[in-house]
Structures are given as C-alpha cells and as structure tokens.
Amino acid sequence: MKSCREKIENKLTVKNIFLFAVMGTGLALAAGCSRAPAGKGTAPVPVLTAKAVATNVPVLIDPPPFGHVLPISTVTIRSQIGGTIATVNFQEGQEVKKGDLLFTIDKRPSQAALARDQAQLENAQIQFDREQKLFDQKLVSQDEFDTSKSARDTLAATVQSDALNLEYCEIRAPIDGRTGALLFHEGNVVKAPDDVLLTINQIHPIYVAFAVPEPYLPEIKEQMRRRPLTVTATYENLAGPPPAGELTFIDNAVDATTGTILLKATFPNDDRSLWPGQFVQVSLTLEDLTNVVVVPSQAVQTGQNGQFLYAVKADQTVEERTITAGITYQGMTVVAHGLAPGETVVTDGQLRLVPGVKVNVKSSIESAVAVSTNAP
C-alpha cells in the first residue's frame, strides 16, 4: 500500500497538471485574440491620404552643392604712359561698353614730343635724300649712305612711338562690363604701368563655379554628350524664379584633397540677379524622369522586407504594398514599381494599420501640388 506521503504527492501532481492546462488554454485564447485582424468589429482608423500622380521629375546632384559667382572676365585698368589725369569720364559702378572713354591723361607732353620728333624726321629725310643723290653719283661711301638712312628710319620709328603715346593718353574700356571703385581722380599723377586705376568685371554673362563629388563625374560627362545640362542658382531672399544657366566647363583634374571636381555654369544674368563674389546653392539637373509615379515621401515606410506603403482600396480598407522607391524631389518620392497613378496612399497614421483594416480618411493631400514640374 502507498504511504500517505505518496498519495499527497500524486494529488498535487494531478492538480498542477490541471492548473497548467487551464493556464495554457487561457494563454492560447489571449494569443489568438491578439492576432485577430485589426479593424474587425472596431472603429475605422483615422488617416491622412494622398493620390499617386504621374509627372516629370529632375534628377539632381544630392546634396546640392554651394557655388561661387565669378565674372566671365576681369580687367585691371592701368595707364601705359605716366602723367596727370586730365578727365575721368565715368561714374563708379557704371555699366560701360567696349571702347568707351574712361580716362584722359594730359596730352600736352605727348603732343610736344610728337611735334619735336616730326621736325627732326623731316630734317633727316632731307639729309637722306641728299645722301641718296650723292651715293648714286658715287660721291659718298656706302657707310655714309647707311648712316643717313639709319638716322632717318630711327626718327620715323620715334614719331610712330610718339603717336602711339598720344593715343595712350585716352584710356578706353577693353570689354563690356561694370566699373568698380575709382582709385585715381582728376589731378592725380599716375605712374605707368604700376598704378591700378580701375577694375572692370564682365557680369553678363557670368560664371557660377561649384564642386561635386568625383562619383558624379562619369554621369555628368555622359549627359553632357547628349544634351546641355541645366543649372539653377538660389540664394537667400531671392525674388522670383531662380536664375538658370548651362554647364559649360569641367576641370581637367579631380582635387585629390577633397575628392571633388570643379565645374562652371554660364548664366545670361541679364537681370543682374547674380553678383561677383556671391555664394549660391546650385542645382544641377542630370536628366529628367518622364511620366513617373510619385507620392509624398511620408507615405513610404521601411520594414524588414524593404520599403512599402499602405494603399487604400475602394472598400476603404488598406493593403500593404511592397514598392521600389526611387529618388526624392521636393518632398515627393518616385515609385518605380508597385503603384499606379491615381491610387490613394496613406501619408499619416500608419502605426495603427495592418492589412485589411478599415480607415476613415480625415483629409487628403494633393500630391501634384508638391511637384513643381509639369505633369505630361
């Protein structure tokens, strides 16, 4: 016969098994309830939505580089002869055209030198004509004739130099451009060619120089062979659309220190919106994606299996849609695969969603407004 202790242990074992069975059933029921599809018999989940649209999206350098505005050309004006400034014929900061008179140097010393040397040349010519006749009659030697000819030719060159110096008394603009600060005024004596009188910058057209990472170089060169590449420049307090130009220069070497390549874009700058020395943010368009599907970027989620979004079906339930996302532009993300234009996607409230749940759309975002390019 079993002892009393063995009987008590057997009863406890049966009781424990029963309790564990009841607890296991309860846990299973609880787990089953927790895995029940959301929204079954519950109120719809409030969400914000937007329509997927088809449009054109530019492919840009990301992040946008900063650029430095440079004049197409800069000319430093110096006098080629020394003397006193007689007149200044422009205002500081004035737009000038090539050939416009800027300064006049006192012409009197140059005029006097020219008159003197012309008189000497006339006398030398008379002497040479006399020597010519004597030489033809063999009355003077070849050396005497050559000396007379050399004196005549030297004075002729001196007269030409005097005439050139007289022209140099008028200093004219060598390019179209905008004048800078006036460094010498009327009455100042200038020393040639040391003294800088003025600097002229050609600002239309104008350059914007910027650097991009080396990995972009092959794509930039490939696209430049196909078509002109558009560059836009923006800056703080810009009024109106950003100025647009064209990529015209790729440097011949990559900067080994920074791993970047220097580029230059040429802007017409007819409205003078860009100014030399200004810093701007540059957008370089590599290509245009045509008729692609875009959605607000907040609609795209990332899960264990990649990127996805919630699409709203006609019965106001959602389905989880695996997508292939592309580039992002102005808050919109390109969806390469997995979504069609016109479909509705959830942009806010995704944390409470599972596939099949019913939603209540609180408001809708017009996706097309967020993209500045025109839909095809």
Secondary structure, 3 states (H helix, E strand, C coil): CCCHHHHHHHHHHHHHHHHHHHHHHHHHHHHHHHCCCCCCCCCCEEEEEEECEEEEEEEECCCCCEEEEEEEEEEEEECCCCEEEEEECCCCCCEECCCCEEEEECCHHHHHHHHHHHHHHHHHHHHHHHHHHHHHCCCCCHHHHHHHHHHHHHHHHHHHHHHHHHHHCEEECCCCEEECCCCCCCCCEECCCCCEEEEEEEEEEEEEEEEEEHHHHHHHHHHHHHCCCEEEEECCCCCCCCCEEEEEEEEEEEECCCCEEEEEEEECCCCCCCCCCCEEEEEEEEEEEEEEEEEEHHHCEEECCEEEEEEECCCCEEEEEECEEEEEECCEEEEEECCCCCCEEEEECHHHCCCCCEEEEEEEECHHHHCCCCCC
